[in-house]
Amino acid sequence: MSALPRIVTGGTLAAAPDAMPDRNVGARRPATGASVSFAAMLKPYRVLDLTDHRGAMCTSILGSLGAEVILVEGPGGRGRSHRQHGPDGTSLGWWNLRRGAQSCVINDRNELLELAAGADALIESPDPGLGLDYDELRAVNPGLVHTTVTAFGSTGPKAGWAASDLTIAASACSAAITGDSDRAPLRITAPQSWLHAGSHAAVGTALALRQRDRSGYGQHVDISAQQALMQIAFPGHVHAPNGYPSARRTSGGILLLNFHLQFVYPTLDGYVSITLLFGDTIGRFTARLMDWVHEAGCCDDELANLDWVDFGMRLFTDPDSAPAQLEQTKAAITRLTSTRTRAELFAEAQKRELLLAPVYSPAELTAFQHFNERGYWDTVDDPALGSVVTPGAWCKPSRTPLRSLGGPPELGAHTEAVRTTPRSALLDAAQALRNANRDPAAPRPLDGIKVLDTSWVYAGPFTTRVLADFGATVIKVEGPARFDAARGSGGGLRGDMGPDASIQYGTLNSGKLGVTLDLNVPEGRDAFCDLVEWADIFVESYTPGTLDDWGIGWETLSERNPSLILLSTSLMGQTGPLATFAGFGNLAGAITGFYEMTGWPDRAPAGPFLAYTDYVTPQYMVPLLLAALDARDADPEGRGQHLDFAQAEAAVHFLATEVLEHTVNGATATRTGNADAFMCPHAMYPCHPGDADPDNPLEALDPWIAVVCETEHQWESLCRVLENDGQPVPSDLAGLDAAGRLGRSAEVDAAIAAWAAQRTPADAEAALQAVGVPAHANQNGLGCFADPQLIHRGHWMDVAHPVHDRMIVEAPKLQLSATPHVVTRSGPSLGEHNDLVLRDILGYDDDRIVELAIAGAIG
């Protein structure tokens, strides 16, 4: 392999730590290269990888599951591999995302078509207008799945727009609700847009492959990075379309209308994140926290003894005292945290069962005891970099482990093998099976798949929502009195704050059937086990050990249904010292480094919006479940398995480059606002708000524009625009290259800011896009709802609602050309489908249903 320079990518260098953690603690050591043997979950699909940094996460995920990934490169490494420096300036990022691939060098388009004739899927991230034509690919291989990853999708008014990580964040509502209210909208310093796009491409490709195995025909999978990144703004961007106030940014927490709920607090050696919320689900955690604050002498009796379950409502019903008490509470918590270390606070929080987690940097993760005890880290012996500690397997299946990837391939190392054996015997067998089962009329990829879902809030419901969108029958099970926490928050549809009108619940659970069963009573568990026997897949997010405590753990369930696939999703996994750690994705986001990587360098971490790891992990879980179905299909006995999925372990892969900065270079990445280590300009600039126009919310609200120059040509074009507008960039700045501009970034920003201040975001955006400069107006929820590109792609769907007739929900973040998603209704009301499920699916008669009701097993 060509030597990789020891560079640091995407962060600001800090002093190297005094001692590196032991790289061998809890680490596995696979060999370098693509020849590692493994027991694959996914069928042995051959995937051609023509992506650059914009889609590489797709093949990384599929390769982990067992696909044969062929990295198609030009002579000398030309093409889409970006071995040394891609547009994002990385090579460590390339190293990470190409692990386990094979490298095949081709010389022309005909050689590529020869490879495509023997492939199952081709993934590319084309430049506008330069992508391969799907009809041409279909002509050489009707069964090929062709996936394209672009900024805004393959068609539509913005299909050809120049884009970068920052401008996509501006387009997707992510930046609008991230950061401090008195400063510019923010991106996460570690670029995330294309990682999200690639992960959604993995979902779409896996779905299309499963459909191809039923129909015999491939299709086009169209991925928009804008749509993909909108997931991290959920539910803030779906409020406005449903008549609820748009979410706004506030540092280190969230806004409950105008009340700042603080999530980040200082410590003696950094920061911790605390979920300071109220209500039935979280109020009891806040009460325990305030007991500790009181014991430590940091607040008086009156403050400690407030009713923290009802306190959220009191903010609105008692304006004379409750808002002041909220500020007193935050100050009291600060007095507690600022006198202790993160470790001291975290240890005590575990004893007291509090929603508190340390804010770690990516550099600190390899010393994190929980990851080490779970054997999370891989150690790769690389000929250029030496012994490299890198994020490892992101799930622990009970029967078919994920593939150990090793390192990336040497250029052209597998050309002869790939070219001379275009299809393996296994692939030929799979083709023969597909031909035997060919059914051109097969509808959606997951028609006939039955899913039982007891997961809460975001990560699990996002996952099962995708399954429902593409044909699965999903039964959502909730307790009659203890239902999904998403019902009690996330904005009320048309002002209705009842459990059946939650905007976020209605979106997350669209298309699912809803039943109520109390698993705390034997009769409820008996009925539940009957549903387990019905199901192909069971997705649960209980605290690890809960199912066992009920007597319906994996061993019991697998005896009832040997073909069952049980996906257990939790923050930290089913084993390890923090297995029972209670919390939400915001706490996992703090632990895994995302808080440290979001914010301004002169302020405390701002943190990404809400539960960040919940937004990352569904794109791992959907392909994982499809791979588990493949493994079950291939098993002579049709056995299922238990999938131990830790959100934190999967999410770290979205900061793998920042982890490698430490394990390879001894550096520490941290937040840098909107600044970039390699590009300038790279910032948000305030614009003229224009006239308040309710029909044009882009002009009326949060008027900023994101502007980036990735190339010297783009900088020259930007300078011409400013000059033509009578506000030229000073000549000594206009002639600078990227390195020179980085050294004088304040002056560059001042010149662009002076120009932007005289223009509305829409005018500035149009002027810069006309000359190919990445630029996008900052869009909040209203802006996204009015975005012509999102409208073109059918992102917003008007569907039936069980209580309020209609509501707006989001479409999936991917488009399949032949078997598109179907979404006709929002999430169910509580127990809406009890009768349908109990009678029509389980076959219960009146007597059995009455028995359940008398026992209190159903609502």
N, C-alpha and C positions, 0 to 999 in steps of 0.2 A: 504494500500500500504506500502511496506517496506520503511523505512525512507531513504531518499536520503541524502548523505553527502553534506555539503555546500562547494563544491569544485569549483575551477575556471578552465575552460577547454579551452585550445587552445590559450592562450594569455599571455601577461606579466602583472602582477598586477601593478597598480598605486595607489596612495593615493585615498581613498574614497572621493567623493565630499562632500563639506560642508553640502549640503542639497539635499535630494532626491526629484525628481519631484513628484507632487501629482499623485499617481497611479490611482486615479479615474477620472482624467481629460480626457475626450474623450474616456473612456474605457468602454467596455461592460463586464458584469460579468456573464458568464455562470457557471453552476454548474460543480463540478469535476465528472469525469467518463464518461461513454459512453451512458447514458440514456437520453441525451438531445433530445427533440423532434425537428423536423425540416421538412421543405418542401424541399425534395431533388430535385436536378437537374438531377443527374445521376439515371438511373434505379437502383432498389435495388439489385445490384449485391453483392453476398457474396464473399469476397476476403480473402483467407488464406495468412497470412503474416509470412513467414519463413525467413525473412531477418535479417541481422544484420545492422551495420552502413552503409554497402555498398549498401543497396537498400531501406532503410526505407523511403526515400523521396517519393518513388513511392506510397506507401500506404497512406502516409500523404496527398498527393494531391488528390488521389481518395477518401479518407475518407472525405476531405473537401467538395467534390462534392456530397457526399451522399452514397457512397458505404459502406456496412457493413464490416468492417475490423476485422478479427479474428486473434489476435496475438497468434500464436501457440508456446507454451512454454513447456519445460520439468519440471519435479518436482523440486521444490526449485529454479525455475527461470533458470534452465539449458537450453541450446539450443541456439536459435539465438536472444534472446531479449536483452542480454547485459545490464541488468537493472542497474548494478553498474558501471563496468569499461569494456568497449569494448577495442579493440586494439588501438583506438584513445584516450583512457583515459577518455572518457566522461561518465557522467551520466545525466547532464543537457541536453546534446544532445539527449540522449535516451528519457528523459522526454518530450522534445519538439516534437519529431517525432512520439511518440506513443500516443499523445493526441487523445481522442475519440475512441480508439480501444477497443475491448473486449479481455479478456485474457482467453484462453482455454488451460488447461494442459493436455498433452497426455503422455502415458507411452511407446509406441512402434510404430513401423512403421505401423502395421495393423490399429491402431487407426487413424493414419494420413490418410491412404487410405480411411477409412470410412468417414472422414471429406471431403476429396477430391471428393468423389462420390457425395456429395451434394453441391459442391462449383461451382462458376462461373470462378474464377481465383485463381491461386496459384503463389505467388511471392516469389522467393528465391534468396539468394546470396551465392551459394554453394562454398565450397572449391574445388579446382581442383580434379576431380575424385570422389567426394563424393555427388554430386547432385542427385536428384531424376531422374529416367529415364522417359522420356516423354512417351514412348510407354507403360510403366507400368501404368502411370496416365491416358492415353487415354483409356486403357482397362477398367478402372473402371468408367470413365466419358468421353465419346467422345466429349462432349461440353466444356471441361475444357480448359481455356487459361493458359498456363504454361510459366511464364516469369522468366528468369534467368539473374542476374546481376553479371558479372565477370569483371576482369581487362581488358582482351583482347578479350573476346568472347569465345564461347563454343568450337570452333575448330580453327585450324591453328597452325603455328609453335610456337607461344607464348602463347597458350591457358593455359598451365600449369605453366606459370612463376609466381614467387612470385612478389608481387607489393604492393605499398603503395601510399598514396596521392602524395608524392614528386616524386616518380619514374614514376607515371602516367603522372604528369605534364611534366617531361623530355621527355616522349615518344610522347607527343601530341603537341609539338611545343609551348605550352603555356609558359613553363619556358624560352625557347630560346629567346622569344621576350618580356620578362618581367624583369624589373630591370635596373641596371646601366651597361653601356657598359664596365666599368673597373672592374666589379666584377662578381661573379658567376650568372648564370641564377637563376631566382627566382620562387617560388610558392607564392600564397596568404597565409599569415600566418594562417588564418582560413581555415581549409581543405575544398576543394571544389570538388575534383574529384568525390567522391561517391555521392555527392548531385546532380551533373550534371547527373551521370549515373542513379540515381534513378528517376530523373525528366523525362529523356528520356524513362525510363521503364514505367512511367505513360502514356506517349504518345502511346507507342507500345501496352500496355495492353488495353487502351481505344479503339484503332483502332481494335485490334483483337476481343474485345467484340462486337463491332458494326458489324464486319464481321460475328461473330458467330451467332448474332441475325438474320442474313440473310441466312446463310448456314446451321445452326444447328450444326456446328462442330468447335471445338477449334483448336488452333495451338500453336506452340512454338514461343515465343518472345525472341530474343537473343540480349542482350545489352552488349556492350563493353565500359568500362569506358574510355579507350583511345580514341575511336571515339567520345564519348559524350563530353569529355573535349576539343577536337579539335575545337569545336564551339567557344571557347573563344579566339582562335588565328586567327579568321577570320577577314579580308581576307589575313592576312600575310602568311598563309601556302598554299594558292592556287596561289600565285604569281609565284613561281618557276616552278610548272608544266605547266604554260602557258607562259613561256619565259620572265618573268618580274623579276627584282632583288628581292631576298628574303628579307622579313622584318627582322630588327634587333632591339635589345633592346636598349632603351635609357630612362633614368630616367625622370619621370614626363612629358611625352610627346610622340611624335613620330618622326621618321626620315623620311624626304622627301629626298630620296637618302642620301646625306651626310649632309643635313641641319636639325638641331634640332629645332623642333617646340615645344616650351615649354608650358605645360598645368598647371603646379603647381607653385604657387607664394607664398612667405611668407607674413604674416600679423603680426600685433602686438600680436595676440593671437593664432596663428596657421598658417593655409594655406587656400588658395582658389584655385579652378580649373578654368581656363579660356581656352576656345576653341580658340586658336590662329591659325586660318586658313584663307584661301583666296578663291577667286573664286566667281561665281555668287551668290551662296547660302549663304555663310558665310562672304564674304568680307565686306558686309554692316554692319554686327555686329562688325567686327574689326574696321571699320571706325568710328563707334560711340564710341567704346572703346578709340580709339586714340584721339577723340575730348575731352573726359574727361581727358585723360592723359595730353593733352595740356593745358586745362583749369586749371588743378592743378599745372601747371608750371613744369611738369616733362619731357617735350620734347620741341623742337623748332618747328617753323612753318613748316619748310621743311619736317620734319618727320611726323608730324600730317597730312599733306596734300597729302601724297602719295596715289596713286591709289591702294587701298587694294583689289580690285577685281582682278586686273591683276598682283598683286605683286608676286604671286606664280610662274607665268611664267617668271617674271623678274629675279628670282633667277638663272635661267638657261641662259637667254638671255643677262643679264647684270652682269657678274661675277665681274666686277670692283667695283660696288657700292652696288648692292642689298644684297649680303651676309652680308656686314658690316652694312647695314641699318637694317637687321633682328636682329643682335646682339644689336644694339642701341635700337630697339623697345622693346626687352625683358628687357633690363636694365631700360628703361623708365617706363615700366609697373611695374617692381619691385619697383621702387622709389615710385610709387603711392600706391601699395598694402601694402608695409612695414610700412606705416605711419598710417594705419587704421585697425580697427578690422574687423573680418569676417562679423559681423552683419552690420556694417556700409557699407562695400563694397557690400554686398548682397542687402541691401535696396536700395542703389543708382543704382545698376545694374538693379533692377526691374523697376525703374523709366525710365531708359535709354534704356531698352530692350537689355541687353547685355548677352552674353553667359558666365556667371560667376556664380559659386556656391561655398558655403563653404565646406571645408573638415571636416566632422563631424566624431567622433568616434561612434561605436555602442552604447556606454554608453550615448551619448547625444541625442539619437533619441527619447526617451520617452518624452523629453521636446520640441520636434519639433512641433511648433504650427500647421502647416498644417496637420500633422497626427492626432493630437488631435481634430482639428475641423472636420475632416472627421470620427471621432469615430473609428479610426483604431485599437486601442489596445484592447486586451481581458484582463480581470482580472480573474484569476482562484484561487479559494480558495482550497489550497492543504493541506491535513492533516499534511504533514511533513514540507513543505516549507512556509506555510502561504499564504498570498495574493500575487500572482505572476502576474506581468504585462508581457504579452507575445505578439508577433505579432499576429494580428487577420486576419479577412477575407481579402483575396487578390483580391477580385473583388466585385462589387456592382451590381448584376443583378436586373433588374426592377421588375421581377415577382417571381423568385424562388431563394431566398437568399442562400448563402453558409451556410453550417452547422456550428453551434457554437460547437466547439469540446470539451470544458472542459479540464479536465486533463487526464493523462494516467490511465490505469486500475490497480487495485490490482491484484496480482498474482492469477490466477485461478478463478477470481471473476465470470466469465461467463461460466465456464466449463460445469456445469449441463445444463444450458439453451441451450448452443450450441450443446452439445452432444444429448440431448433429442429432440430438434427441429432442425434437420439438415437443413431444408429448411422452410422459412416462407411462409405464404399463398401468399404473393406478389411474392416471388421467384417462387413458383409453377405456379402462373399465367403467369409469364414471360416465364417459360419453356413451358407451353402449347402454348403460342403465338409463341414461336420459332419453336415448332414442326409443327404448322399450316403453318408457312411461310418457312419451310425448303427448301432450294434451294442449293444443293451441287455444282451447277455450278456457283454460284454467284462469280463474279470476285473480284475486289479489294474493300476494305471496304467502299470507298466513291464514287464509281461509281454512277452517277445520281445526285450527290450533286452539286449545282451551286453556285459559289462564285464570288462576286464582290470585287475587291481589289483596294483601292486608297492609301494604306499605303506606306510609304517611308523608304528607307535605310534598316534597319536591322530587328527590332523586328517583325513588321507586315509581311514583305516579307518572313522572316524565317518561320513564322506560315503558311502562305498561300502556301509556297513551299511544306511543308509537306502534306497539303491537296491535292495539285496537284499530288505529288508523289504517293499517294494512291487512285487516281481515280477521284477526284473532277475536274470539269471544272472551271478553274480560269481565269477570265478576269481582267487583270491589266489595270487600267485607269490612264492615265497621261495627263497633259496639253500639248497642242502642243508646247508652248514656255516655259512652266515651268514644266519640267519633273522631275522624281525621282532624288534626289541628288546623289544617288549611281551611276548614269551614268557618273558623272563628276569626279569620283575619284576611288580609289581602284585598280589602275594598269591598263595599257592598253594591250590588247591582241596583241601579236606580235608587240609591239611598237606603235600600233594605239591608240591614246588618245581620239578618237571621242566618242560620246555618245552611239554608238552601240557596242563598243568594250570593255567596262568596264568589267574587270574580275569579280569583286564582283557583279555587276548587273547581269551578265550572269549566275552566280551560284545561286544567291538568287531567281531568277525568272525563273528558268528552268521549262519547261513544261507549262508555262502560255501563254494565248493569250494576245496580247498587242494592245490597242486602245488609240487614243488621243481624248479627249473631253475637251473643254474649259467650265468649269462650271461658269465662270464669265459672260457668255452670256446666255440669256433665252433659246435659241434653244439647247445649250449644256446641260443645266439642264433638259430640257424636254427629251432629248434622254437618259440622265443618269437615270431619273426616270423610263423610260421604262426598263432599265437594272435592276433597283431595283425590279420591278415587276417580272422579270425573275428569280431573285436570291433567294436562300435559306439563304445565309449568305452574309453580307456586312461588310468588315473589313476596318476601316478608322483610320488615325492617324493625322487628322487635329488638329490645335489648337482648344481646346474646344470653342464652340460657332460659329465656321465657318459654319457648315451646317445650323444652325439656321439663320445666316446672309444671306445665300443664299436662305432662304425660304424652305429648304428641310431637316429640323431637324427631330428628331425621330417621333414626332407626325404626321408630314406630310407623312413621309415614311411608317409608320405603317398603315396609312389609305390606302395608295396605295397598300401595301402588308402586310396584318395582320399576315402572317406566317413568316415574315422576322426576322432574328436574326442579330442584329446590334452590332458588337464589336467595341467599341471606345477605342483605346489604345493611351495613352499619358504618359508623364513622371509622372505627379502628379494626374491624374484623372480629371473628368469632373466638380468637385466642389471643394470648399476650396480656401483659400487665394492665393495659387500658381497654381490654375488650368490652367492659361494661361502662365505659366512659359515656355519660349522657350528654347529648348536645345536638346542635344543628350544624349545617355546613359552614356557618360563619366561624365557628370554633375550629373546625377542621381547616378552614382557610387560614386562620391565624397560625395554627401549628405547622402547616405545610409550607409557609413562606409567602403566601399571597398578600397578607396584610403588610408585611415588610416591603413588598415590591410595589405598593400602591400608595402614592402620596407625594408630598413635597419634601425635599431633603432638609428643609429648615423647620419642619413641623412633625408632629406625631403622625404615625401611619393613618392614612385615611381609610384604608381597607376597601376592597371591592364591595359592591352593593350586595347586601344580604348574604345568602348562603352559597358562596362561590363553588365549593366542591360539589354541591347538588346540581350545578349547571354543567360541570365537566363530565361527571361519571355516567349519566345515562347513555352517552355515546360509546362507552365501553360495555355497558351491560347488555344493550340490544344485540350487538354482534356476538357477545359471549353466549347469550341464550340461543341464538341461531346456530352457533357452533356446537353447543350442547345438544341441540336437536340433531345435527349432523352426526355427532358421536353416537347418539342413541340409535339413529337409523342404521349406522354401520355395525352396531354391536349385534352379534348373533342372537343374544337373549333380549335385545331391546331395552337394556338397562338405562335408567336415568342416573343422576348423580347430584351431589350437594355442592353448591358453588359458594365458597366463602369469599365474599367481596367486601374489601375495605375501601371506603371512599378515599381516605387519605392516601393510600398506596397508589391508587389509580391517578389521583389528582397531581401527585408529585411529578408525573411524567410531563405535565404542562410547564414544569419548571426544571426539567432535566438539564437544560443548557446551563442554568444558573447553579445547579448542583455541581456540574462538571467544572465550572469555573473554579470551584473550591477544590475538588478532588484532583483535578489536573494541574491547576495553576496556583492553588493556595490563596485564592482571592475571594472576597466577599461581595456579592451583588446586593444592592439596596435600591430604594426608590429614588428616582430622579425627576419627578414631575412628568412633563411631556417631553423632556429632552431625550435625545438619542445619542449613543456613543459614536455613531458614524455619519449621521445625516444632519444637515442644517441648510435651510430652515426645517424645523420639525416642531410645530407649536400650534396652539389655539390662539386666535386673535379676535379681540372684541370688534364687533361691527355696529353700524348704525341700525337701530331697531326698525326703522321705517314706520309707516303709519300702522296703527293697530287695526288689523284686518282679521276678523274672525274666520274668514274663508281661506286665509293664508297664514296658518299658525307659525310657519317658519320665520315669517317677518316679525311676528308679534312677541315671541317668547324666547328668552335665553339666546340673544343674538351673538353667536361666535362662529368662527370658521376655522377648520383645521386645514393647514397647508404644509405640504412636505415636498422636498426635492430629493429624489433618490439618485438622480443622475445630473451630470453637468449640463446636459442639454435642457433638462427641466429648469435648472437655475437660470440659464440664459433666457429661456422662454418667459419665466416669471419676471425677469428684469425688463424685458421688452414690454410686457403688459403694463408694468408700473410706469415705465417711461412714456408710453403712449397715452397714459392717463394723466400725465403732467406731474407725476410724483416719482421721478427716477431714483433708483438706488445709487448712492454715491459711487463714482467710478472705481475708487480703490476697493470697495466691497464687491462690485459687480464682477471684477476680474479674478476673484479668489476661487480656488478649488475647495472641495469639501473640508479638507483639513484646515485651510485658512479661515473658512467661514466658522468652523467650530471654535476657533480661537477668538473670534469676534462675534459670537452669537448674539450678544446683547444689542449690538449695532444692527445686525441683520434683522432681528426681531423688531427693533424700533422702526426701521424703514417700512417693513410690511405692515406693522400695526398702524402706522400713519395713513397708509393707503386704505387698509380695511375699514378704519373708523369712519371713512366717508361713504361707505357702501353698505348696502344690506347684505346679509349672508347669501341670499339667492343671487344677487348681482355679482358679488365677488366670486362665488362658486362658478357661475357661468363663464366669467372672463378667464379664469384659470383653466377650467376644463377644456375650453375651446382651443387652448394651446398645449394640452396634454400634461398639465401640472396636477398631481394629485391634490384635490381639495374637496371638502364637503362641508356644508352647513351643519352646525350642531343641531341634532334633532332630538326633541323630547318625545313623549308619547303621542302628543297631538301631531307633531311633525311626521313621525313614522306612520301614523294613521292616514295622513294626507300624501305620503310619498308615492309618486306615480309609479316608481319601480316596484314597490311592494304591492301596490294595487294590481299592476300588470301580472305579477307572479301569484296572485290570489292568496296573498299572505293572510289577509283578514277574511274570516268566514262568518257569515250571519247564520246562526243555527238555532234550532228549537231549544227552549229552556223550560224545565218542568213547572216553574212558578211564574216567571215573568214573560212567557211566550217566546221571546227571542233574546239572544245575546251575541256579542262578537267574541270569537275565539281565534287563536292563531292556527294556521295550517302547520303541518310538519315542516321541518327546515330542509327538506329535500323534495325533489320532484322525480318521479319515475314516468318515463314516456309512455309505456304500454299498459301498466297496471297502477294508475295513480291512487292516491289515498282517497278515502271516503269518510267524511265527517258530516253528520247531519244533526247531531244533538249535543248539548253540553253535558256536563257531569250530572249524575242523578240526584234527586232529592233523597233525604235520609230514608233508607228502606223502601225506595220507590219500586223495586222489582222483587220484593220478598215473595209475593205470590207466584210470579212467573218462574223464579228460580226454584222455589220449593216444590211447586206442582209440576211444571213442565220439564225442568231439568233433572231434579232429583226424584220425581214421581211420587211425592208424598200425598197421602189422602187427607181428608178433613180431620180425622182423628189425630193423625201424627202432628198436624199443624197446631191443633188445639193443645196438645200436650206440650209442644214447644212454647206456646204462649203462656200456659199456666206456669211453666217452669221459669218464666222470665228470660227465655233464651232468645226471643226475638222482640223487636220493638213494637 
